[in-house]
Amino acid sequence: MYCNILDENVHNSASARARFQSVMRQILWTAQPLPIPSLNVMRQYFETDDNPADVRNILDFMGALLSGVTDEVTPVRPLHSSFYDFLTDASRSGNFFVDRRQIHLDLALASVRVMQQELRFNICGLESSYIRNSDVKDLDQRVMEDVSPHLSYACRYWARHVQQTKFSVIFVDELKTVFQTEYMLFWMEVLSFLKSLDTVYAAMPTLMEWIDGHEECQALHAISRDAIDFIRVFGGAVSLSTPHLYLSALALSPVRSPLLRQAMHKFQGLPNVVAGKQEYWPTGFYCRGHIATVGSVAFSADGRWIVSGSADKTIRVWDAHTGTIRIWDAHTGSQIGSPFEGHTDNVWSVAFSPDGRWIVSGSDDKTIRVWDAHTGPQIGSPFEGHTDSVYSAAFSPDGRWIVSASHDKVIRVWDAHTGSQIGSPLEGHTGSVWSVAFSPDGKWIVSGSLDKTIRVWDAHNGSQIGSPFEGHTHWVTSVSFSPDVDCCKGPVKVNVDGWIIGPEGKLLLWIPGYYGTLLYSPSNTLVIPRGCPELDLSMMVHGDIWQKCYIGK
């Protein structure tokens, strides 16, 4: 049947059959079907086709065999897989046989060249950096209009075709025009709109393997590896709000990041890390041992130990440098003891005392407990008084008091040595209180709640200072003070997921975990505790002028 149809419609000449085979080769080995206009655009960039025929001339007569041949929107594909089988079997198709030849080289080159021509900064014309992609009402329509089917294809599938070609210095030069320029970021921008940022995790290792061992590709190899770390750290923030690919991700990348170094001179008005710059991407390690969800972790004041609390009802202490569990005899240095056991339900909060001698914990069993950090035994009896789960507990700076917060909506202050409650509960929140902390001078307590507010309290008499801090559109699960607290300035409203949120839920900046948790905002500087990295935001462009961050060529 197929032979009869093709005999009737393909001119009986070598050149006509060659054009037919060239077009069908493209259709058969394209990773995802494309409409006629996109097939034609890709063909313009083919390297091995001396006569890139207009696919319409070939497809006009093939409506019985292919879909998408009567319009310019529907992707072209065989109506039945048997047509593919027929064309790729020389014994059946004869003169119409279609082999691969150099099709993957053509498709790889075409993909890279399409990216060279069509990638651009802010391709979908987002007006504000404050909002989530999901809140841009017509974003799907913009993506459809601004990201052509062939650009979408090129961004997602170029590496698949590269993988099936032989190494070529000439092709490497083509790749460098995209991936060793700011176009690398523009590629990621398109992937974020396509909800395909995970493509980076497959494409970059493929490219690294393809160029491995070639000295002239060392810089390209380095930036490919860097791109993986870039998306590993910032991919979530970029997927949520694409402008932060530049405002947060590029600006806060480690100073030795090849991606940062190659692109930064094309941008301005970004947050500037003026102190405590991160040199390299974090490597990290896993602390394994808990057998259920870990609800809380904290460092000791000297940075040597990490304490963790878990839904497995235990507390564990870890060596902060190796990630191994350690409980030491302070005199002999020998490892002793087991996980701290005593709670009868999930442990949601743990913290060291300022001198590192004690650990405080809070649990779903409604109690607070204090433990010897070196040997593990519980000190005294559980602190009882809350009527529901305890979600947060912390020592005062002098170690004399403990503050706790609970699902019962109240905050309580305790004598750390006797376990007796100090004064009356601090009441005012209308939802569960998930986080509490003392100010560095011990005078104030800050709290965050599921009622979406932050409140500051007088630690001595329990009175609330001023009105609640309002602006969050969701739960407040983490709060703290800056090291040089001024109560009038107050704590910054920082989401536990790293976003700095302004009034009306505006997305201001996303802070990667390796810079710590943002705590303080005096004027135009954000300060992060323990080593105090500082970000200068005085020249930052954001909101409806965020687009000015790109200077261009």
N, C-alpha and C positions, 0 to 999 in steps of 0.2 A: 504493500500500500504506500509506504513512505517513498519508495523509489519511483512509483508512478507519479505521485504529486510533484516531486522534485524534478523529474524528467520533463514534466509539462511546464514548469515555471522558471527553471534556471537555464539560461541560455547555454547551448552546447559549445562552450569555448573554455579554454584553460583560464583566461582572465576572469570570466564570469564565475566559474567554480571557485577560483581563488578568493574573490570578494565574498562569495557566500560562506566559504570556510572561515574566513577571517572574522566575519560578523558572528557566525555561530560559535566560533571558538571563544569569543568574548562573552557571549551569553551563557555558554555552558560552564565556564570556569570563573565567572564572577561569583563571589562568595554570597552575595545577596542580590536578588533580581533588581534591576534598575529600569526606569522608564526610558523611552526612546531619546528624549533630549539629553539625559544624563549619559546614556551610552555614547552618544555622539561627542559630548564634551570629553569624556575619557579617551575616546579614540584619537582626538586631536593631539594627545600627548604620547601616543604609542611610539616606540623607538624602532620596532622591527617591521612595521607595516609601511611600505612605501606609498601606498595609496589608500589612506583611511576613508573608505567609502561611507557615504551617508547610509546609516542602517535602514532608513526608510526605503531606500531603493531595493533592499533585499527583503525586508519584512512585509512590504505591502501585500504580497501574494500568499503570506503564510498564516493567515487567520485560522486556517483549519488545523494548524499545528502548534501555534503559540498564542498565548494571551498577551494583551497589551499592545497589539499592533495597530489598533484603530484609534488610539488617543495618545496623549502625551503625558498622562498621569499614571496610568496603570503600569506596574513593573512587567517587563517582558520575561516570560518563562515558558518552557514546554508545557503543553496541556497534559501531557502524560509522560511519565518517566521512561516509557519504552522508546520515545523519540531520542532521548539522550543515549540510551543503550544502543540504538540503531546507528547514530552518527559516530559513536566512538568504537564501533566494531567494524574493522576494515573488511572483514569477510562478508558482511551484510550490506554495508553502505557503498562499497566500491568507490566510484569517482567522487562521492559526496563525503567520504571519510574525513573526520575532523580530529587532528591530533593536538597535543598541547603546544608543541614547539616552544616558543619563548613567551607564551601568554602571561605567565606569572611575572616575568620581567616587565612586560608592557603594563600590566595592571599595577605593579609596584611603582613604576615610574610615573604613570598617570596619577596615581593617588598622591604621591609626593608633590607633583607639579600642580595638581588641583589645590592642595593645601597652600602651596606658595602663592597662588593667585587669589584665593578666596578667604583665607584666614585673616581676621582683623580684630582689633581691640573693640570690646563691647559690641559684638556682632549683632546682638538682639536689641541694642539701644535701651538698656535699663536706665531709668531715670534716677533711681535712688539706691544708695548702699544700705539704707536703713531697714529694708524689708526683705522677707524671705522670698525665694523664687516662687513658692507655692502661693504667695499673696499677690503676685503679678497676674492680674486677671486674664490677660490675653497672651500669656507667655507661650502657650502651646501654638497659637496662631503665629506669633513672632518667629518661633523656631521653624515652623513650616515655611514661612516666607523668606527668612534670612539665612537659613542653613539649607542649601540645596541638597537634593538627594545624593548627588555625586560627592559633595563635600562631606556629608554625613557618612557616606560609604568610605571615603578616603580616610577619615579620622579613625574609623573603627577597624578597618581591614588592611591597611597598608602593610602592617608587620606580617600578616599571614602570607602575603605574596612575597615579601622580602625573604622570608624563611625558605621559600622554594626556589630561590635564585642563587646563582654563583656570585661570590664576592667580586665586586667591581669598584675600582678606585673612582671611576667617573660617577657611578651611582652614589658612592659615599659623599661626594661633593654636593650632590642634589640633597641628600639627607641633611647635611650640615646647614643648608640654607634655612631649614625649618627648626631642627633640634639644637642648633648652636646659636640661636637668636631668640629674640622675645617671642617668636612664633611658637616656640615650645609652650609658652603660657597660653597663647591664643588657641592652640590645639586642646589644651586642658579645659579652656573655657567652653569650647564647643562640646567636649565630652560631658561637661557638667550639665549643659542644657539637654543633652541627649540621655542623661541619667546613665552614662556609661563610663564614669571615671575609673572603674575597675579595669578598663582596657589598658591603663598604664601598667598594671601589674603583669599583664601578658606581653604587651608590645615591647616594653623596655628590656626585659630579659632576652626576648627573641633578638632584638637588635644587638645587645651585648654579645650574645653567642655568635651572631653573624660576623661581627667585626673583631672578635677576640683574636689576639695574636698579631694584629696588624698595627705596627708602631704609629702610623699616621692617623690612627683612630683613637688614640689614648684620651684626648679631650672629649670626644663623642662618647666613649665608653664611660668616662667619669660622670658626665652630665646625665647619661641614661640611668646610671645607678642612683644618682642624686634625685632624679625625678620620682623614683620609687619611694624614697624616704619622704620627699615633699608631699606626695599624696597620702602616704601612710599617716603622717602627722596632721595634715591640713584637709584631707579629702572630705571629712564630715562637714567642716565649716564651709568649704567651697560648694558642696552639694546643697547646703542649706541656703546660701546666699552667694551667688557667683561673683559679685564685685569684691568679695573678701579674698578671692584668689590673689588680688593685688594688694588691697588695703591691709589685710591681716597676714596672709600666707607669705607673699613675697617679702613684705616688710619685716616679718619676724623670723625669717629663716636664719639658720646659723651663718655667721659671717664668712665661713669658709665654704659655703654651699656654692658649687659651680653654677647652678641655676641662678642664684642671686647675683653672682659676680658678672655673668654674661648679660643679664637683663637690667640690672639696677640703673644703669646710666640712661635708660630710656624712660625712667619714671621719676616723678617728683611728688612732693606733698604727702609722703607716706609717714607713718609713725617712725620715729627715730629712736633706736636703742642707744641711749647715751651712757649707760653704765651697766655692767654685768652682762655684757653681750655673750650669747651662746656661741661657742666656737664650732662645734660639730653637732651633727644629729645625735640624739640620745641612742644608746645601745640598749641599756636596761637588762634586766633579768627577771625571772619569775620566782616568787617565793611560793613553794608548793608544800601543802601539809593539811590545810583545812579541807574538810570533806563536804562543806556546804557554802552558801553565799557568804562573802566577806563584806560586812557592813561598815567597817571603819578601820582606818590605819592612821598612824601618827609616828613622827620621828621623836627620838629623845633630843634633849636640848643640845647635846654635843654631836649629834648627827651619826652616832655609832650604831644605834639600834632602831629598829622599827617594831612597833607593837600593832597587832591586828586583832580584831574581834569578829566573830563569825556566827552564822546561824547554826553552826554545829555546837553552839553553847560554850565554846572554848576561847581562850585568849592565848596568843602566841607571840613570842619575841624573836626577832630575826636580826642577823648580822646585816647591817645596811650596805656593806661592801661586797658581800658574797651572795646574799639572798638565802643563806642557810639558817636554820632555826638554832638559836643559841640562848641558853640560860646558864649563867656562869656563877661559880662560887667566887665571891669577890676577893678571897684571900689566896686560894690555891690556883685559881684559873681553870679548874677542871669543869667540864660540862656536867650539869646535874639537872634533875627534875624533868618534868613533863609539861605539856600545855596546861595553862591555868584553868582549873575546873571548879565549878561551884554554881554558876548560873544554871537555872533550870529551863531557860528558853533562849531565843536568839540574842546575840550580843550585837548591839547596833553602834556603840560608841566606845572608844578607848583613847586614853591620853596619858602621857608621862607627866609627872610632877616636874617643876622647873629644875630641881636638883637631880632628876633622873632616878631617884630612889624608889618612887612609887608609881603605880599605874592605877588609874581610875577607869571603871567600866560601867556602862549602862545597858539594860537588857529589857526584852519583852516580859521578863518575869517581874517587872515593876520596881526593881531594886537597883541601887548603885553599890558597887563593891570596890574596895581598895586592896591592892596587892603589892607584895614586896617584889620589885622589878628584878632583883638579882636572884632570889631563891624561889619565888613563885607562890608562897602561901598567902592566903587571904588575911588581911589585917583587920581584926575585930569583926563585928557583925555587919550584915548588909544594912545599908541606909534605906529605911522604909518610910514611905509617906505618899509617894505618887500612887495614883489609883489606876494608872494605865502604863503602857510601854514607855521606857525611858530611851529617848532617841539621841541625846547628847549629854556629855558630862565633861567638865574641864576644871583644872586647878586654877586658883588665883596666882598671880605672879610670885607672891611670897610663899605659896604652898600651904597657906593656912586654911583656905576655904575651897570648897568645891561647888560649882554651879551645875544644875541639871535641868533638862527640858524634857517634856513628856507629851504623849498623845492626850493627856488629860488637860492640855491647853495652858498649863501653869509652869512657872520656873521656880525652882527652890534653891536656896543657898544652905550649905552644910558646913559644919566644923569638920575639917579633914581628919582630925585626930580622934574626935569622940563620936562622930557620926550624928551628932544632934543638929536639928534644923535651926538655922539662924533667922529669926524674925518670921514674918508671914510670907506665904507664897506670893510671887510676882504675877499678878493677873491683869489681863487686858487683851491678849490674843483671842481671836474667835475661832481659831483652828489649831490643829496639832502644832507644837513647837518642835522644830527639827534641828535647830542649831543654836548654841549659846557660846559666848566667849567673854572673858574678862578683858578690859583694856590693860595695856602694859603697866599703868600705875595702880591698877586694882580698884579704881574709883567707879568704873562704869561696867555695865554688862550689856552686850548687844545680843539680840535674838532674831531669828528668822522663822517664819511660820508658813503653814499651808494656807493661811488667810491672805497670803501674797504681800505681807507687810514686814518691815524691819522695825524694831523698836529698841530704844536705848533706855537703860534703867540706872538709877543711883544704886550702887552695890551696897551702900551702908543702910539706907532706909527703905529701899525697895520701890521708890516712887518712879514713875515713868517720866523721862526727860522729853518734854515737847510732844509733838504729834508723831504718829507713825510715819515712817518713810514709805511712801506709796509710789507705784509706778510699774512694778512687775505684773505681768499678765498671767503668771503661773506661780507655783509654789516656790518659796525661798527655802532652800535646803542647806545653805552654807553661808556663814557670816563670820567676820573677824574685824579687828581694829588694825590700823597701821602701827608700826613700832613707835612713831612719834605722834601719838594720837592727840587730836584736838577735837573735843566733843562737838564743838559747833560745826565742824566740817563733816563729821560723821563717817560712817562706813560706806564704801561704794557698793552699789547693788550689783552683785556678780552672781550669775547663774552657776550652778555646780558643773554645767557642761562647758564652762570656759568663756561664755559670751558675756561681754560687758553690755548691759542693757540700759538704754536711756529711757526718757519719758515716752509713754505710749508704746512701749515694747520695741523701740528702735534699736536695731543692731548696730552698735558702735564699733566693736572690735572683738576679735576672737583671739584668746591667749592660749598658746600651746602649753601643755602640762610641764614642759621642761623649764618654763619661766615661773612656775609656781602659781599660786592663786592670787589674783589681784586684790589688794586690800584697801588702797588709799588713793585719793585723787585731789591733791592740793593744786589748785589752778589748772595748768595744762600739763601736769606731769602725773603719770601713774607709777606708784612705787610698789614693789613686790618684796615681801619680807625675806629674812635670812639671806643676807648677802646683798639685798636691796638693789636688784636691777631696776633701772629707771627708763621709762619711755617718754620722750618729748613729743607731745601731740600738738604743739603750738602751730606747726605748719601743715598739719594734716588736712587733706581735702576729704570731705565725706558728705553724706546726704545727697542733695541734688546737684552737687558740684564734684562728685567723686570721679567723674570721667576725666577731670583735668589732671589726674595722676599720670596719665600717659602723654609723654612729650611727642612721641612719634619719631619718624626717621630723621 
